Amino acid sequence: MSLLDVAPIIEQMLLISDNVSDLNFSCGQKPQVEINGTLYSASPLGLGKLSAFQTEMIAMSILRDHPEPARHLATRGTADLSYALPGRCRFRVNIFQQRGSYSIVMRVIPHEIPNFESLNVPQELAAICNIRNGIVLVTGPTGSGKSSTLAAVIDRINETKSYHIVTIEDPIEFLHSHKKCTINQREVGADTKDFSSALRAALRQAPKVILVGEMRDLETAEIALEAAETGHLVLSTLHTIDAAKTVDRIIGLYPKNEEKIIRTRLAQTFRYIVSQRLIPKIDGKGRVAAVEILKSNPRTREYIEKGESEGKTLLDAMKDGEIDGMQDFDSVIRRMIEKEIISLEDGLSFATNQNNLLLQLKGLSSTEDYANVNQPQSQSPNMMPPPSPHNPKSVLDMIE
């Protein structure tokens, strides 16, 4: 086996389960797969604990046809790129230096573009596809499904509108084909220098919809606001935990003396802030998205423009805005616990306010259950994922 050809290693690791979301290669550790949020060690093609030389060879194999990311790795110690197994799937890859060796994390991107039904997200999100202008932000921690949700939005627009769509990504994840729309996808590092310059150029490319992979800095946020103010629909992501923190993050990018102006501009341009958390299902078969939705209406625009105060918070607006299609995390999580989609323990661990959620759930379980809810059962770190029809015993032999 040659580490200069990493494809057979990756293919064997993907056979372990249908729910592999990430592949990890780190010095001193066996190759690992992440399944439903948990890492498991694997031994593809008999590989044991990886040496620094082996992780470097795997990194070089992935970088072989990507000179620009290879240069970034040499000069900056980290590189982002996409990698494809033809006919199987693609990966969003990050290679980075740590303690004198290389580590590689590969996020699985399916070939099929997801839709709202397969993602099991609220149908309210389909209304985004009919918006003419403004900003829609999808937020959440890494691995919470932001890219998948935006891909579903873009695909629905592609099927129902005749627009020019420009995406700016780092790297390109889902590959969109032209349907009713014309879609041009630009990759940072390969097709453009950075998000801000590509976004500025996009304003001259006559798109109706612009997807910005991430609003990372003030310059990108400012151009995105300008694009929204000049009649474009801008879709983007932020690594924030909920809608209120998203507003704070954007305002915090600007100097303090501009806060009033930026609050007014953001209040006028935002259309939706959608926040996501992926929670393990109670049956152990994958994860389910808990989705918080903040929608633009007179009340939410007022709270963003004038700032939140007691009794006038964005959380209050979401709780009271169900008829408008809004929902807050804890209400969604409460319903999932009541329907036994997720466990009480997992629901509380992902809740925004655990104490309030416990009060709402009283009567669902005994007092003893609540007393013990923060004492999770011990679980062996080497526990194997359950077999599946696509997960034969022979394949499981290589997982620890």
C-alpha positions as CSV (number, residue, x, y, z in Angstrom):
1,M,0.0,0.0,0.0
2,S,1.3,3.4,-0.9
3,L,0.3,6.5,1.1
4,L,0.8,8.5,-2.0
5,D,-2.6,7.1,-3.1
6,V,-4.9,8.0,-0.2
7,A,-8.1,7.1,-2.1
8,P,-8.3,3.4,-1.1
9,I,-7.8,4.4,2.6
10,I,-10.6,6.9,2.4
11,E,-12.9,4.4,0.6
12,Q,-12.5,1.8,3.3
13,M,-13.2,4.3,6.0
14,L,-16.4,5.4,4.3
15,L,-17.6,1.8,4.3
16,I,-17.7,1.7,8.1
17,S,-21.1,3.4,8.2
18,D,-23.6,5.4,6.1
19,N,-23.4,8.2,8.7
20,V,-19.6,9.0,8.5
21,S,-19.4,12.8,8.6
22,D,-15.6,13.4,9.1
23,L,-12.3,11.6,8.6
24,N,-9.4,12.4,10.9
25,F,-5.7,11.7,10.5
26,S,-3.4,12.7,13.3
27,C,0.1,11.7,14.3
28,G,0.2,9.2,17.2
29,Q,-3.5,8.2,16.6
30,K,-5.1,5.6,14.4
31,P,-7.2,7.0,11.5
32,Q,-10.6,8.0,12.9
33,V,-14.2,8.4,11.6
34,E,-16.8,10.6,13.1
35,I,-20.3,9.1,13.3
36,N,-23.2,11.0,14.7
37,G,-20.8,13.3,16.6
38,T,-18.6,10.6,18.1
39,L,-15.1,9.7,17.0
40,Y,-14.2,6.0,16.4
41,S,-10.7,4.6,15.6
42,A,-10.3,2.6,12.5
43,S,-7.6,0.5,10.8
44,P,-8.2,0.9,7.0
45,L,-5.8,-1.4,5.0
46,G,-4.3,-2.4,8.3
47,L,-3.0,1.1,9.3
48,G,-2.2,1.4,13.0
49,K,-1.1,4.6,14.8
50,L,0.1,7.1,12.3
51,S,3.6,8.4,12.3
52,A,4.6,12.0,11.4
53,F,5.9,10.6,8.1
54,Q,2.6,8.9,7.3
55,T,0.4,11.9,8.0
56,E,2.8,14.0,5.8
57,M,2.4,11.5,3.0
58,I,-1.4,11.6,3.3
59,A,-1.3,15.4,3.3
60,M,0.9,15.5,0.2
61,S,-1.3,13.0,-1.6
62,I,-4.3,15.2,-1.0
63,L,-2.4,18.4,-2.0
64,R,-0.9,16.8,-5.2
65,D,-3.0,18.8,-7.7
66,H,-3.6,21.8,-5.5
67,P,-0.5,24.1,-5.7
68,E,-2.1,27.2,-4.0
69,P,-3.3,25.3,-0.9
70,A,0.1,23.6,-0.8
71,R,1.8,27.0,-0.8
72,H,-0.6,28.2,2.0
73,L,0.4,25.1,4.1
74,A,4.1,25.9,3.7
75,T,3.8,29.6,4.5
76,R,0.8,29.7,6.9
77,G,0.8,26.3,8.5
78,T,-2.8,25.6,7.3
79,A,-4.7,25.0,4.1
80,D,-8.3,24.6,3.0
81,L,-9.3,22.8,-0.1
82,S,-11.8,20.3,-1.6
83,Y,-11.0,16.7,-2.5
84,A,-13.1,14.3,-4.6
85,L,-13.5,10.6,-4.9
86,P,-15.0,10.4,-8.4
87,G,-18.5,9.0,-8.5
88,R,-18.6,8.7,-4.7
89,C,-18.4,12.0,-2.8
90,R,-16.4,15.1,-2.1
91,F,-14.7,16.5,1.0
92,R,-14.0,19.8,2.5
93,V,-10.4,19.4,3.7
94,N,-8.3,21.3,6.3
95,I,-4.7,20.3,6.7
96,F,-2.7,22.0,9.5
97,Q,0.6,21.7,11.3
98,Q,0.6,20.8,15.0
99,R,3.6,19.9,17.2
100,G,5.8,19.5,14.1
101,S,3.6,17.2,12.2
102,Y,0.6,17.4,9.9
103,S,-3.1,16.7,10.8
104,I,-5.9,16.3,8.3
105,V,-9.6,16.7,8.8
106,M,-12.0,15.8,5.9
107,R,-15.6,16.7,6.1
108,V,-17.8,14.5,3.9
109,I,-19.9,16.3,1.3
110,P,-22.4,14.0,-0.4
111,H,-22.8,14.2,-4.2
112,E,-26.6,14.6,-3.9
113,I,-27.7,18.1,-3.0
114,P,-30.0,17.9,0.0
115,N,-33.6,19.2,0.0
116,F,-35.7,20.5,2.9
117,E,-37.4,17.2,3.3
118,S,-34.3,15.1,3.6
119,L,-32.8,17.6,6.1
120,N,-36.0,17.6,8.1
121,V,-35.9,21.4,8.6
122,P,-39.0,23.6,9.0
123,Q,-40.8,24.3,5.7
124,E,-40.8,28.0,6.7
125,L,-37.3,28.0,5.3
126,A,-38.7,27.5,1.8
127,A,-40.0,31.0,2.0
128,I,-36.4,32.2,1.7
129,C,-36.4,31.1,-1.9
130,N,-39.0,33.8,-2.8
131,I,-37.2,36.7,-1.2
132,R,-36.0,39.3,-3.7
133,N,-33.4,41.1,-1.6
134,G,-31.8,41.4,1.8
135,I,-29.6,39.2,4.0
136,V,-30.3,35.7,5.2
137,L,-27.8,34.3,7.7
138,V,-27.6,30.6,8.7
139,T,-25.6,30.2,11.9
140,G,-24.3,27.6,14.2
141,P,-21.1,25.8,15.4
142,T,-18.9,23.9,13.0
143,G,-20.7,20.7,11.8
144,S,-24.2,21.9,12.5
145,G,-25.4,21.6,8.9
146,K,-25.2,25.3,7.8
147,S,-23.8,24.4,4.3
148,S,-26.4,21.7,3.7
149,T,-29.3,24.1,4.6
150,L,-27.9,26.8,2.2
151,A,-27.3,24.2,-0.5
152,A,-31.0,23.2,-0.2
153,V,-32.0,26.9,-0.5
154,I,-29.9,27.4,-3.6
155,D,-31.2,24.2,-5.2
156,R,-34.8,25.2,-4.6
157,I,-34.1,28.6,-6.2
158,N,-32.4,26.8,-9.1
159,E,-35.5,24.7,-9.7
160,T,-38.1,27.5,-9.4
161,K,-36.5,30.8,-10.6
162,S,-34.5,31.9,-13.6
163,Y,-31.7,33.8,-11.9
164,H,-28.0,34.3,-12.1
165,I,-26.5,33.0,-8.9
166,V,-22.9,33.5,-7.8
167,T,-21.4,31.6,-4.9
168,I,-18.1,32.4,-3.1
169,E,-16.9,29.5,-1.1
170,D,-13.7,28.3,0.8
171,P,-13.6,25.7,-0.6
172,I,-16.5,24.9,-2.9
173,E,-18.7,22.2,-1.2
174,F,-21.9,21.2,-3.0
175,L,-21.5,21.3,-6.8
176,H,-24.7,22.8,-8.4
177,S,-25.6,22.2,-12.0
178,H,-27.5,24.7,-14.1
179,K,-31.2,24.1,-14.0
180,K,-33.5,27.1,-14.5
181,C,-30.8,29.3,-13.0
182,T,-27.2,29.9,-14.2
183,I,-24.9,29.2,-11.2
184,N,-21.3,30.3,-11.1
185,Q,-19.2,29.0,-8.2
186,R,-16.0,30.6,-7.2
187,E,-13.4,29.1,-4.8
188,V,-11.3,31.3,-2.6
189,G,-7.6,30.6,-3.3
190,A,-8.3,29.1,-6.8
191,D,-10.7,31.4,-8.5
192,T,-10.4,34.5,-6.3
193,K,-8.0,35.9,-3.7
194,D,-10.5,36.3,-0.8
195,F,-14.2,36.7,0.1
196,S,-14.2,40.5,0.1
197,S,-12.6,41.0,-3.3
198,A,-14.9,38.3,-4.9
199,L,-17.9,39.8,-3.3
200,R,-17.0,43.3,-4.6
201,A,-16.6,41.8,-8.1
202,A,-19.9,40.0,-7.8
203,L,-21.7,43.3,-7.7
204,R,-20.6,43.8,-11.3
205,Q,-21.6,40.3,-12.4
206,A,-25.4,41.0,-12.3
207,P,-26.4,38.2,-10.0
208,K,-29.8,38.1,-8.3
209,V,-28.5,35.8,-5.5
210,I,-25.0,35.9,-3.9
211,L,-23.9,33.1,-1.6
212,V,-20.9,34.1,0.7
213,G,-19.5,31.0,2.4
214,E,-18.7,33.0,5.6
215,M,-18.9,36.6,6.8
216,R,-15.5,36.5,8.4
217,D,-14.5,40.2,8.7
218,L,-15.7,43.8,8.6
219,E,-14.9,44.3,4.9
220,T,-16.9,41.2,3.9
221,A,-19.9,42.2,6.2
222,E,-19.9,45.7,4.8
223,I,-19.9,44.7,1.1
224,A,-22.6,42.1,1.9
225,L,-24.8,44.8,3.5
226,E,-24.2,47.0,0.4
227,A,-25.2,44.2,-1.9
228,A,-28.4,43.6,0.1
229,E,-29.2,47.3,0.1
230,T,-28.8,47.5,-3.7
231,G,-31.3,44.8,-4.4
232,H,-29.4,41.5,-4.1
233,L,-30.4,38.5,-2.0
234,V,-27.3,37.7,0.1
235,L,-27.0,34.3,1.8
236,S,-24.2,33.7,4.2
237,T,-23.1,31.9,7.4
238,L,-21.6,32.9,10.8
239,H,-20.3,30.7,13.7
240,T,-22.7,32.0,16.3
241,I,-24.9,30.0,18.7
242,D,-28.2,31.8,18.2
243,A,-30.0,34.7,16.5
244,A,-29.3,37.3,19.3
245,K,-25.6,36.5,19.3
246,T,-25.5,36.8,15.5
247,V,-26.8,40.4,15.7
248,D,-24.2,41.1,18.4
249,R,-21.4,39.6,16.3
250,I,-22.2,41.7,13.2
251,I,-22.6,45.0,15.2
252,G,-19.4,44.1,17.1
253,L,-17.4,44.1,13.8
254,Y,-18.0,47.9,13.4
255,P,-16.4,50.7,15.5
256,K,-18.5,51.6,18.5
257,N,-19.3,55.1,17.2
258,E,-21.1,53.5,14.2
259,E,-23.3,51.2,16.2
260,K,-26.5,53.2,15.7
261,I,-26.0,53.4,11.9
262,I,-25.2,49.7,11.6
263,R,-28.2,48.7,13.8
264,T,-30.5,50.7,11.4
265,R,-28.9,49.2,8.3
266,L,-29.0,45.6,9.7
267,A,-32.7,46.1,10.8
268,Q,-33.6,47.2,7.3
269,T,-31.7,44.5,5.4
270,F,-32.0,41.3,7.4
271,R,-34.8,38.9,6.3
272,Y,-34.0,35.7,8.3
273,I,-31.5,34.6,10.9
274,V,-31.6,30.8,11.0
275,S,-29.6,29.0,13.8
276,Q,-29.0,25.3,13.9
277,R,-27.9,22.7,16.4
278,L,-27.6,19.0,15.5
279,I,-28.8,16.7,18.4
280,P,-28.4,12.9,18.6
281,K,-31.6,11.0,18.0
282,I,-32.9,8.9,20.9
283,D,-32.7,5.7,18.8
284,G,-29.1,6.3,18.0
285,K,-29.8,6.5,14.2
286,G,-28.2,9.8,13.3
287,R,-28.9,13.4,14.4
288,V,-31.8,15.8,14.0
289,A,-31.6,19.5,13.5
290,A,-33.1,21.9,16.1
291,V,-33.7,25.1,14.2
292,E,-34.2,28.6,15.6
293,I,-35.8,31.1,13.2
294,L,-35.8,34.9,13.6
295,K,-37.8,36.6,10.8
296,S,-38.0,40.2,9.9
297,N,-41.2,41.9,11.0
298,P,-41.9,45.3,12.7
299,R,-41.2,44.0,16.2
300,T,-37.8,42.3,15.4
301,R,-36.7,45.2,13.3
302,E,-37.4,47.6,16.2
303,Y,-35.5,45.4,18.7
304,I,-32.4,45.2,16.4
305,E,-32.5,48.9,15.6
306,K,-33.1,50.2,19.2
307,G,-31.4,47.4,21.0
308,E,-32.8,44.8,23.4
309,S,-34.2,45.6,26.8
310,E,-36.1,43.8,29.5
311,G,-39.3,42.3,28.0
312,K,-38.2,43.4,24.6
313,T,-35.7,40.8,23.4
314,L,-35.3,38.9,20.2
315,L,-36.0,35.7,22.2
316,D,-39.3,37.1,23.3
317,A,-40.2,38.0,19.7
318,M,-39.4,34.5,18.5
319,K,-41.5,32.9,21.3
320,D,-44.4,35.1,20.4
321,G,-43.9,34.9,16.7
322,E,-45.0,31.3,15.9
323,I,-47.8,32.5,13.7
324,D,-45.2,34.3,11.6
325,G,-43.1,31.2,11.3
326,M,-40.6,32.0,14.0
327,Q,-39.4,29.6,16.7
328,D,-36.8,29.5,19.5
329,F,-34.4,26.7,20.3
330,D,-35.9,25.7,23.7
331,S,-39.4,25.4,22.4
332,V,-38.2,23.2,19.5
333,I,-36.1,21.1,21.9
334,R,-39.1,20.7,24.3
335,R,-41.3,19.4,21.5
336,M,-38.6,16.9,20.4
337,I,-38.2,15.6,24.0
338,E,-42.0,15.3,24.4
339,K,-42.2,13.4,21.1
340,E,-39.3,11.2,22.2
341,I,-37.2,12.2,19.2
342,I,-34.3,13.1,21.4
343,S,-33.5,12.2,25.0
344,L,-34.1,14.5,28.0
345,E,-30.4,14.5,28.7
346,D,-29.3,15.4,25.2
347,G,-32.1,18.0,24.9
348,L,-31.0,19.8,28.1
349,S,-27.3,19.7,27.0
350,F,-28.2,21.6,23.8
351,A,-30.8,24.0,25.4
352,T,-30.2,27.7,25.7
353,N,-31.7,27.9,29.2
354,Q,-31.7,24.5,30.9
355,N,-33.6,25.6,34.0
356,N,-36.4,27.2,32.0
357,L,-36.7,24.1,29.9
358,L,-36.8,21.8,33.0
359,L,-39.7,23.9,34.4
360,Q,-41.6,23.6,31.1
361,L,-41.0,19.8,31.1
362,K,-42.2,19.1,34.6
363,G,-44.6,16.3,34.7
364,L,-43.0,14.5,31.7
365,S,-40.7,12.5,34.1
366,S,-40.4,11.7,37.7
367,T,-38.5,14.0,40.2
368,E,-35.7,11.4,40.4
369,D,-35.2,11.6,36.6
370,Y,-34.7,15.3,36.8
371,A,-32.3,15.0,39.7
372,N,-30.2,12.6,37.8
373,V,-30.4,14.2,34.4
374,N,-26.9,15.8,34.6
375,Q,-25.3,12.4,35.4
376,P,-24.9,10.8,32.0
377,Q,-24.2,7.1,31.9
378,S,-20.6,6.1,31.3
379,Q,-20.0,5.0,27.7
380,S,-16.9,3.2,26.5
381,P,-14.9,5.4,24.1
382,N,-14.3,2.3,22.0
383,M,-18.0,1.5,21.5
384,M,-18.7,0.4,18.0
385,P,-21.5,2.0,16.0
386,P,-24.5,-0.3,15.4
387,P,-24.3,-2.5,12.3
388,S,-26.5,-1.5,9.4
389,P,-27.6,-3.2,6.1
390,H,-24.6,-1.3,4.5
391,N,-22.3,-2.0,7.3
392,P,-21.4,-5.7,7.1
393,K,-19.5,-7.5,10.0
394,S,-16.3,-7.8,7.9
395,V,-16.1,-4.0,7.5
396,L,-16.7,-3.5,11.2
397,D,-13.7,-5.6,11.9
398,M,-11.4,-2.7,11.1
399,I,-13.0,-0.3,13.6
400,E,-11.8,-0.3,17.2
